[in-house]
Amino acid sequence: MPGRRSRGFTLLEVLVAFTVLALVAVPALQVVGANLRTIDVGAQYAQASSIARSVLDELRVVRAVGPTEPASFGVVAGEGVEYEWRLSYEPYVDEMLGADSRGRPELEIATVTVSWGERELRLETLMLVPPP
């Protein structure tokens, strides 16, 4: 019709617009969801690292104060996650020197393993063995 003005979009134009929007929005929302999961896992690793460092700091303090032995395991409740930690230590032997470490300070390897869900974080450090 020659004198008729268009007052809006046709149904076909609206359907095409929604289809294009859906094709773009779904992958974008999937990327956002994946990023949120990655942020959550990163926060869990940061919490586990903090727990492991605290356990190692406590070991240093307990060893410096007296002859008592620190706890070797524990549980820490996080935000919706429960972290279990285990502490172990063993003598350190320098591979270059072997068992001959006369005149050198005694060292040990302290290892803290923090587990939660199916994930695990392990921190190791060398520490001086306290004098008897």
C-alpha positions as CSV (number, residue, x, y, z in Angstrom):
1,M,0.0,0.0,0.0
2,P,1.6,3.2,-1.1
3,G,0.4,5.6,1.7
4,R,0.8,3.2,4.7
5,R,3.5,3.9,7.2
6,S,5.2,1.2,9.2
7,R,4.4,1.3,12.9
8,G,6.7,-1.3,14.3
9,F,8.4,-4.6,13.6
10,T,6.9,-7.6,11.9
11,L,6.7,-10.9,13.7
12,L,9.4,-12.3,11.5
13,E,11.8,-9.5,12.4
14,V,11.2,-10.0,16.1
15,L,11.8,-13.8,15.8
16,V,15.0,-13.2,13.9
17,A,16.2,-10.7,16.5
18,F,15.4,-13.1,19.4
19,T,17.2,-15.9,17.6
20,V,20.3,-13.8,17.1
21,L,20.2,-12.7,20.7
22,A,19.9,-16.3,21.9
23,L,22.8,-17.4,19.7
24,V,25.0,-14.6,21.3
25,A,23.8,-14.7,24.9
26,V,24.0,-18.4,25.6
27,P,27.8,-18.7,25.0
28,A,28.4,-15.4,26.8
29,L,26.5,-16.7,29.9
30,Q,28.5,-20.0,29.7
31,V,31.8,-18.0,29.8
32,V,30.5,-16.0,32.8
33,G,29.6,-19.2,34.6
34,A,33.0,-20.8,33.9
35,N,34.7,-17.6,35.2
36,L,32.7,-17.7,38.4
37,R,33.7,-21.3,39.0
38,T,37.3,-20.5,38.4
39,I,37.1,-17.6,40.8
40,D,35.6,-19.9,43.4
41,V,38.3,-22.6,43.0
42,G,41.0,-19.9,43.2
43,A,39.5,-18.6,46.5
44,Q,39.5,-22.2,47.8
45,Y,43.2,-22.6,46.9
46,A,44.0,-19.3,48.6
47,Q,42.2,-20.4,51.7
48,A,44.0,-23.8,51.7
49,S,47.4,-22.0,51.2
50,S,46.6,-19.7,54.2
51,I,45.7,-22.8,56.3
52,A,49.0,-24.5,55.3
53,R,51.1,-21.4,56.1
54,S,49.3,-21.1,59.5
55,V,50.2,-24.7,60.4
56,L,53.8,-24.2,59.4
57,D,53.9,-21.0,61.5
58,E,52.4,-22.8,64.5
59,L,55.1,-25.5,64.1
60,R,57.8,-22.9,64.2
61,V,56.3,-21.3,67.3
62,V,55.8,-24.7,69.1
63,R,59.3,-25.8,68.3
64,A,60.8,-22.5,69.5
65,V,58.9,-22.4,72.8
66,G,59.5,-25.9,74.1
67,P,59.8,-29.6,73.6
68,T,56.1,-30.3,72.9
69,E,55.1,-31.7,69.6
70,P,52.6,-29.8,67.4
71,A,49.3,-31.4,66.2
72,S,49.8,-33.5,63.1
73,F,46.3,-33.2,61.7
74,G,43.2,-31.0,61.9
75,V,40.0,-29.8,60.2
76,V,39.1,-26.2,59.4
77,A,35.7,-25.1,58.3
78,G,35.6,-22.7,55.4
79,E,32.7,-21.1,53.5
80,G,30.8,-24.2,52.5
81,V,34.0,-26.2,52.4
82,E,35.7,-28.3,55.0
83,Y,39.5,-28.4,54.8
84,E,41.5,-31.2,56.3
85,W,45.2,-30.7,56.9
86,R,48.1,-33.1,57.8
87,L,51.5,-32.2,59.0
88,S,54.6,-34.4,58.6
89,Y,58.3,-33.9,58.9
90,E,61.3,-36.0,58.1
91,P,65.1,-35.5,58.3
92,Y,66.6,-33.7,55.4
93,V,69.6,-35.4,53.8
94,D,71.7,-33.3,51.4
95,E,72.3,-35.4,48.4
96,M,75.7,-33.8,47.8
97,L,76.9,-34.6,51.3
98,G,74.9,-37.8,51.9
99,A,74.7,-38.7,55.6
100,D,77.9,-36.9,56.5
101,S,76.6,-33.6,57.8
102,R,79.1,-33.0,60.6
103,G,79.3,-29.4,61.7
104,R,76.2,-28.4,59.8
105,P,72.8,-27.5,61.3
106,E,70.3,-30.3,61.3
107,L,67.4,-29.7,58.9
108,E,64.1,-31.4,58.3
109,I,61.5,-31.2,55.6
110,A,58.1,-30.1,57.0
111,T,55.2,-30.9,54.7
112,V,51.6,-29.7,55.1
113,T,48.9,-31.2,52.9
114,V,45.5,-29.5,52.8
115,S,42.7,-31.5,51.2
116,W,39.1,-30.5,50.4
117,G,36.7,-32.2,48.1
118,E,38.8,-33.8,45.3
119,R,41.5,-31.1,45.6
120,E,44.7,-31.0,47.4
121,L,47.4,-28.4,48.2
122,R,50.9,-29.4,49.5
123,L,53.5,-27.0,51.0
124,E,57.0,-28.1,51.9
125,T,59.7,-26.1,53.6
126,L,63.1,-26.8,55.3
127,M,63.3,-26.1,59.0
128,L,66.0,-26.2,61.6
129,V,65.7,-29.1,64.0
130,P,65.5,-27.7,67.5
131,P,68.4,-28.5,69.8
132,P,67.8,-31.2,72.3
